[in-house]
């Protein structure tokens, strides 16, 4: 299984994108890790 990092900048990895990826089964063959620049240094 491939590990994929998805970086969101100021909300660019939003719920609409995630819902579309779920509906298209895009997460079936990857292990996704999400990062955001809007909470740099924060947890989660």
N, C-alpha and C positions, 0 to 999 in steps of 0.2 A: 504494500500500500504506500503510495506516495504521500509525503507530508507537504502541505501547501500553506504558505503564509499569505494572508490577505490583509493589506494595510489600508485603513480608511483615513482620509484626511478631512477633518471637520465634518464628520457625518456622512461621508461619501459611501461607506459600506452600511447602507441602511436596511430597514426592514423590507422594503420593496425588492431590492436586489436579492436579499437572502431568501425571501419567499419564492422568487422566480427560480433561483438555483435549487431549492428544495423540490419545487414542482417538476423541474427538468431532470431530477435525480443526479445533479452534478456532484453531490457529496458522497455518492455510493462507493467510489473507488479511491477517495482521497481522505486524508486526515487533515482537516482544516484548522488553522490557528489564526485568530483574529487579533489585529493590533490597531491602535488608534493613536494619532498624533495629538488629538485634542485633550488627552489626559496624560501627557508625558510625565513619566515618573510615578504615576498612580498605579494602584492595583486594579486589575481587570479591565 
